[in-house]
Amino acid sequence: MTIGRLFKRSINSTLTKSRIAVYLWLFNLLFSLLIVAPFYFMIRNETSSSLMGDQLIRGFDFLLLGDILTKYTDMGALLSGSILIPVLLFITLSIFVNGGIIGRLFDETEKPSVKDFISDSARYFFRFFRVFLISCVVYGLIFGLLYRLVGELLKTWTKNAGSEWPLIWSSNIKFLILLLLFSIVRMFFDYVRVRLVIEDSRKTIRATLLTFSFVFTRFFKAWGLYIMAGVVTLVFGAIYLVGAKIIPNSGILFALLLIWQQLYVISKMWTKILFFSGELHLFKQVEESAV
């Protein structure tokens, strides 16, 4: 089957299971509210009876925020973890929902329910968490060693440069290599997750090794599907930027801008499903041709 037909099937499957994007949006919204709420109530408590509250509405006052944070210095552990804790929670949530996405895509039911989505998310969570740990090691090796090696090789080219152009080209090449490596590694571990669901396996190391052979024996088809889904993501992003520029960010139309932003978030969730859908269909095609 050609890559075009595979991608068409992926889009059809994603459209059929579009309600998964709504589930992901709700999870994302709840997560955002849980993270933002403590800081919101802290600032509101300090400004509700103060003239500075009006100034915060007209324009954010960092000096006032500094005074508030100073007052709450006894909450040092909470404030010091204000970045780390949300990041860890977001990673945990991402690992959790990935199981629901792939599990519901693999299931033939046309209308996935919330119950089934959460059930699949919980079922595959620890398997996907082990995949995440393996991926951290691989990312560390690739970006800590290989990317640094590329940087050293490019330094030999720019060391005796007579103008700034070799430096500019070197920086662009390094960024392009970083982007390509990241997309390939991310795609690879997506296929590992898909394999674990299809085979209903708990052996993550075995699945990783088998997926290495699977992906790189049909690398261009796998990566082509990944890039096509990425192009859809970029198109949605461009449409959002055009709309955000047109819609006024003041007055009653500000509510329309908020709705437009949330629609963009849903579109990102939809393309997340599209990535997994393409990978799942490639696996199914290989299995069908092997029978």
SEBA-252748 format. One record per residue (C-alpha): x, y, z; residue in three letters; residue number from 0. Coordinates in nm, 4 decimals. Example, Ala and Ser with C-alpha at 12.3 -4.5 7.8 and 13.67 -1.06 7.14 Angstrom:
         px         py         pz   res     n
     1.2300    -0.4500     0.7800   ALA     0
     1.3670    -0.1060     0.7140   SER     1
***
This chain:
         px         py         pz   res     n
     0.0000     0.0000     0.0000   MET     0
     0.1315     0.3417    -0.0929   THR     1
     0.2113     0.6041     0.1692   ILE     2
    -0.0696     0.8227     0.0322   GLY     3
    -0.3332     0.5540     0.0886   ARG     4
    -0.1959     0.4836     0.4346   LEU     5
    -0.2214     0.8510     0.5238   PHE     6
    -0.5770     0.8669     0.3887   LYS     7
    -0.6722     0.5731     0.6098   ARG     8
    -0.5060     0.7471     0.9033   SER     9
    -0.7137     1.0612     0.8494   ILE    10
    -1.0350     0.8571     0.8196   ASN    11
    -0.9599     0.6721     1.1429   SER    12
    -0.8770     0.9971     1.3214   THR    13
    -1.2007     1.1558     1.1998   LEU    14
    -1.3951     0.8525     1.3206   THR    15
    -1.2328     0.8724     1.6634   LYS    16
    -1.2352     1.2526     1.6839   SER    17
    -1.4078     1.2509     2.0210   ARG    18
    -1.0761     1.1330     2.1684   ILE    19
    -0.9463     1.4831     2.0932   ALA    20
    -1.2240     1.6240     2.3121   VAL    21
    -1.1227     1.3895     2.5967   TYR    22
    -0.7625     1.5059     2.5617   LEU    23
    -0.8755     1.8690     2.5627   TRP    24
    -1.0725     1.8138     2.8850   LEU    25
    -0.7717     1.6487     3.0496   PHE    26
    -0.5534     1.9386     2.9371   ASN    27
    -0.8057     2.1962     3.0646   LEU    28
    -0.8353     2.0307     3.4053   LEU    29
    -0.4578     2.0041     3.4318   PHE    30
    -0.4170     2.3747     3.3477   SER    31
    -0.6774     2.4762     3.6041   LEU    32
    -0.5133     2.2681     3.8764   LEU    33
    -0.1745     2.4269     3.8068   ILE    34
    -0.2941     2.7860     3.7705   VAL    35
    -0.5592     2.7917     4.0453   ALA    36
    -0.3248     2.8128     4.3507   PRO    37
    -0.1371     3.1119     4.2079   PHE    38
    -0.4598     3.2772     4.0964   TYR    39
    -0.6141     3.2599     4.4429   PHE    40
    -0.2892     3.3755     4.6046   MET    41
    -0.2740     3.6877     4.3833   ILE    42
    -0.6477     3.7506     4.4151   ARG    43
    -0.6261     3.7287     4.7939   ASN    44
    -0.3573     3.9987     4.7938   GLU    45
    -0.5209     4.2359     4.5456   THR    46
    -0.8968     4.1997     4.6000   SER    47
    -0.9094     4.4867     4.8507   SER    48
    -0.6273     4.6943     4.7046   SER    49
    -0.6041     4.9674     4.4416   LEU    50
    -0.3144     4.7667     4.2974   MET    51
    -0.5728     4.5111     4.1877   GLY    52
    -0.7038     4.7570     3.9325   ASP    53
    -0.3493     4.8140     3.8083   GLN    54
    -0.3034     4.4409     3.7618   LEU    55
    -0.6092     4.4364     3.5400   ILE    56
    -0.4797     4.7270     3.3276   ARG    57
    -0.1203     4.6014     3.3162   GLY    58
     0.0690     4.3354     3.5094   PHE    59
     0.2835     4.4724     3.7942   ASP    60
     0.5905     4.2565     3.8579   PHE    61
     0.6852     4.4591     4.1673   LEU    62
     0.3558     4.3693     4.3284   LEU    63
     0.4047     4.0049     4.2360   LEU    64
     0.7488     4.0204     4.4009   GLY    65
     0.5920     4.1569     4.7215   ASP    66
     0.3395     3.8737     4.7214   ILE    67
     0.6042     3.6062     4.6717   LEU    68
     0.8184     3.7613     4.9457   THR    69
     0.5263     3.7395     5.1841   LYS    70
     0.4930     3.3697     5.1070   TYR    71
     0.8599     3.2826     5.1535   THR    72
     0.7597     3.0204     5.4098   ASP    73
     0.6189     2.8312     5.1104   MET    74
     0.9676     2.7900     4.9659   GLY    75
     0.9248     2.4243     4.8796   ALA    76
     0.6078     2.4984     4.6847   LEU    77
     0.7531     2.7967     4.4998   LEU    78
     1.0815     2.6219     4.4184   SER    79
     0.8835     2.3396     4.2651   GLY    80
     0.6501     2.5688     4.0747   SER    81
     0.8193     2.4686     3.7488   ILE    82
     0.9479     2.1183     3.8212   LEU    83
     0.6229     1.9828     3.9656   ILE    84
     0.4011     2.0965     3.6733   PRO    85
     0.6528     1.9532     3.4250   VAL    86
     0.6561     1.6166     3.6036   LEU    87
     0.2774     1.6154     3.6248   LEU    88
     0.2478     1.7035     3.2554   PHE    89
     0.4841     1.4206     3.1590   ILE    90
     0.2842     1.1793     3.3742   THR    91
    -0.0416     1.2958     3.2157   LEU    92
     0.1045     1.2591     2.8642   SER    93
     0.2184     0.9036     2.9375   ILE    94
    -0.1245     0.8257     3.0810   PHE    95
    -0.3349     0.9555     2.7892   VAL    96
    -0.1115     0.7961     2.5236   ASN    97
    -0.2413     0.4579     2.6348   GLY    98
    -0.5979     0.5753     2.5902   GLY    99
    -0.5287     0.7151     2.2432   ILE   100
    -0.3617     0.4048     2.1009   ILE   101
    -0.5941     0.1670     2.2831   GLY   102
    -0.9067     0.3344     2.1424   ARG   103
    -0.7571     0.3593     1.7926   LEU   104
    -0.6750    -0.0124     1.8002   PHE   105
    -1.0262    -0.0976     1.9150   ASP   106
    -1.2808    -0.1296     1.6339   GLU   107
    -1.5527     0.0568     1.8267   THR   108
    -1.6486     0.3674     1.6309   GLU   109
    -1.7436     0.5834     1.9307   LYS   110
    -1.4887     0.5495     2.2118   PRO   111
    -1.6348     0.6190     2.5547   SER   112
    -1.4669     0.8082     2.8369   VAL   113
    -1.4732     0.4922     3.0474   LYS   114
    -1.2888     0.2886     2.7829   ASP   115
    -1.0412     0.5711     2.7240   PHE   116
    -0.9500     0.5965     3.0933   ILE   117
    -0.9406     0.2163     3.1213   SER   118
    -0.6872     0.1899     2.8363   ASP   119
    -0.4861     0.4799     2.9780   SER   120
    -0.4541     0.3013     3.3115   ALA   121
    -0.3913    -0.0378     3.1502   ARG   122
    -0.0901     0.0745     2.9481   TYR   123
     0.0450     0.3387     3.1850   PHE   124
     0.3276     0.1398     3.3460   PHE   125
     0.4322    -0.0137     3.0130   ARG   126
     0.4512     0.3315     2.8565   PHE   127
     0.6289     0.4675     3.1629   PHE   128
     0.9062     0.2102     3.1089   ARG   129
     0.9206     0.3172     2.7427   VAL   130
     0.9583     0.6761     2.8624   PHE   131
     1.2535     0.5784     3.0846   LEU   132
     1.4225     0.3973     2.7944   ILE   133
     1.3616     0.6962     2.5675   SER   134
     1.5256     0.9286     2.8229   CYS   135
     1.8424     0.7188     2.8030   VAL   136
     1.8357     0.7234     2.4216   VAL   137
     1.7728     1.0989     2.4093   TYR   138
     2.0618     1.1504     2.6493   GLY   139
     2.2986     0.9411     2.4383   LEU   140
     2.1967     1.0974     2.1074   ILE   141
     2.1799     1.4607     2.2124   PHE   142
     2.4568     1.4381     2.4682   GLY   143
     2.7073     1.2598     2.2457   LEU   144
     2.6088     1.2559     1.8787   LEU   145
     2.4793     1.6126     1.8683   TYR   146
     2.7874     1.7350     2.0529   ARG   147
     3.0083     1.5462     1.8058   LEU   148
     2.8327     1.7194     1.5159   VAL   149
     2.8927     2.0514     1.6903   GLY   150
     3.2646     1.9791     1.7235   GLU   151
     3.2888     1.8853     1.3547   LEU   152
     3.1162     2.2084     1.2545   LEU   153
     3.3562     2.4053     1.4758   LYS   154
     3.6460     2.2925     1.2599   THR   155
     3.4639     2.4443     0.9632   TRP   156
     3.3878     2.7783     1.1311   THR   157
     3.7094     2.8160     1.3332   LYS   158
     3.8932     3.0092     1.0638   ASN   159
     3.5862     3.1693     0.9070   ALA   160
     3.6481     3.5055     0.7479   GLY   161
     3.2877     3.6219     0.7788   SER   162
     2.9759     3.5551     0.9857   GLU   163
     2.8092     3.3416     0.7172   TRP   164
     2.9789     3.0106     0.8107   PRO   165
     2.8666     3.0683     1.1713   LEU   166
     2.5100     3.1341     1.0584   ILE   167
     2.5064     2.8262     0.8372   TRP   168
     2.6631     2.6189     1.1134   SER   169
     2.3935     2.7261     1.3588   SER   170
     2.1168     2.6469     1.1094   ASN   171
     2.2660     2.3069     1.0270   ILE   172
     2.2910     2.2192     1.3971   LYS   173
     1.9276     2.3191     1.4514   PHE   174
     1.8152     2.1153     1.1479   LEU   175
     2.0064     1.8098     1.2702   ILE   176
     1.8556     1.8533     1.6164   LEU   177
     1.5058     1.8721     1.4662   LEU   178
     1.5591     1.5663     1.2465   LEU   179
     1.7047     1.3577     1.5287   LEU   180
     1.4246     1.4557     1.7635   PHE   181
     1.1541     1.3653     1.5101   SER   182
     1.3145     1.0283     1.4316   ILE   183
     1.3613     0.9294     1.7964   VAL   184
     1.0120     1.0435     1.8897   ARG   185
     0.8636     0.8530     1.5954   MET   186
     1.0585     0.5403     1.6910   PHE   187
     0.9257     0.5305     2.0467   PHE   188
     0.5728     0.5982     1.9202   ASP   189
     0.6060     0.2742     1.7241   TYR   190
     0.7284     0.0966     2.0377   VAL   191
     0.4091     0.2057     2.2174   ARG   192
     0.1935     0.0949     1.9245   VAL   193
     0.3641    -0.2467     1.9235   ARG   194
     0.3010    -0.2929     2.2965   LEU   195
    -0.0696    -0.2269     2.2419   VAL   196
    -0.1073    -0.4416     1.9295   ILE   197
     0.0769    -0.7359     2.0851   GLU   198
    -0.0648    -0.6668     2.4339   ASP   199
     0.2907    -0.7135     2.5600   SER   200
     0.4595    -0.5977     2.8797   ARG   201
     0.8132    -0.6637     2.7531   LYS   202
     0.9256    -0.3109     2.6723   THR   203
     1.2920    -0.3925     2.6033   ILE   204
     1.1956    -0.6698     2.3619   ARG   205
     0.9432    -0.4412     2.1929   ALA   206
     1.2090    -0.1696     2.1591   THR   207
     1.4557    -0.4062     1.9921   LEU   208
     1.1935    -0.5483     1.7536   LEU   209
     1.0703    -0.2009     1.6665   THR   210
     1.4229    -0.0948     1.5724   PHE   211
     1.4212    -0.3567     1.2982   SER   212
     1.0610    -0.2761     1.2009   PHE   213
     1.1143     0.0976     1.1606   VAL   214
     1.4496     0.1028     0.9883   PHE   215
     1.3628    -0.1647     0.7327   THR   216
     1.0796     0.0635     0.6144   ARG   217
     1.2223     0.3914     0.7395   PHE   218
     1.1125     0.6228     0.4584   PHE   219
     0.7515     0.5055     0.4657   LYS   220
     0.7365     0.5377     0.8457   ALA   221
     0.9046     0.8764     0.8519   TRP   222
     0.7030     0.9946     0.5512   GLY   223
     0.3786     0.9279     0.7407   LEU   224
     0.5222     1.1120     1.0392   TYR   225
     0.6188     1.4149     0.8290   ILE   226
     0.2769     1.4263     0.6613   MET   227
     0.1075     1.4375     1.0003   ALA   228
     0.3555     1.7075     1.0985   GLY   229
     0.2584     1.9131     0.7936   VAL   230
    -0.1070     1.8946     0.9034   VAL   231
     0.0036     2.0257     1.2444   THR   232
     0.1824     2.3189     1.0778   LEU   233
    -0.1232     2.3982     0.8621   VAL   234
    -0.3467     2.4101     1.1695   PHE   235
    -0.0895     2.6327     1.3395   GLY   236
    -0.0818     2.8727     1.0437   ALA   237
    -0.4625     2.8908     1.0335   ILE   238
    -0.4671     2.9668     1.4061   TYR   239
    -0.2120     3.2483     1.3719   LEU   240
    -0.4079     3.4092     1.0884   VAL   241
    -0.7304     3.3921     1.2886   GLY   242
    -0.5661     3.5202     1.6080   ALA   243
    -0.4324     3.8183     1.4144   LYS   244
    -0.7736     3.9018     1.2707   ILE   245
    -0.9825     3.8620     1.5877   ILE   246
    -0.9570     4.1664     1.8205   PRO   247
    -0.8183     4.0901     2.1673   ASN   248
    -1.0337     4.3446     2.3454   SER   249
    -1.3999     4.4057     2.4106   GLY   250
    -1.6700     4.1463     2.3637   ILE   251
    -1.4776     3.9769     2.0809   LEU   252
    -1.2091     3.8769     2.3315   PHE   253
    -1.4354     3.5826     2.4205   ALA   254
    -1.4244     3.4786     2.0547   LEU   255
    -1.0442     3.4846     2.0694   LEU   256
    -1.0508     3.2556     2.3752   LEU   257
    -1.2772     3.0125     2.1888   ILE   258
    -1.0444     3.0277     1.8867   TRP   259
    -0.7485     2.9433     2.1119   GLN   260
    -0.9281     2.6426     2.2568   GLN   261
    -1.0207     2.5209     1.9095   LEU   262
    -0.6517     2.5352     1.8248   TYR   263
    -0.5729     2.3280     2.1340   VAL   264
    -0.8284     2.0699     2.0175   ILE   265
    -0.6676     2.0686     1.6716   SER   266
    -0.3318     1.9896     1.8330   LYS   267
    -0.4936     1.7005     2.0188   MET   268
    -0.6465     1.5815     1.6905   TRP   269
    -0.3101     1.5789     1.5140   THR   270
    -0.1610     1.3899     1.8103   LYS   271
    -0.4156     1.1177     1.7356   ILE   272
    -0.3271     1.1397     1.3641   LEU   273
     0.0392     1.0584     1.4379   PHE   274
    -0.0554     0.7422     1.6267   PHE   275
    -0.3176     0.6494     1.3684   SER   276
    -0.0623     0.6511     1.0853   GLY   277
     0.1787     0.4369     1.2865   GLU   278
    -0.0974     0.1922     1.3767   LEU   279
    -0.2055     0.1541     1.0133   HIS   280
     0.1516     0.0885     0.9007   LEU   281
     0.1789    -0.1890     1.1595   PHE   282
    -0.1502    -0.3385     1.0431   LYS   283
    -0.0417    -0.3242     0.6787   GLN   284
     0.2803    -0.5122     0.7578   VAL   285
     0.0868    -0.7738     0.9532   GLU   286
    -0.1646    -0.8193     0.6713   GLU   287
     0.1072    -0.8576     0.4094   SER   288
     0.2860    -1.1134     0.6278   ALA   289
    -0.0231    -1.3382     0.6450   VAL   290
***
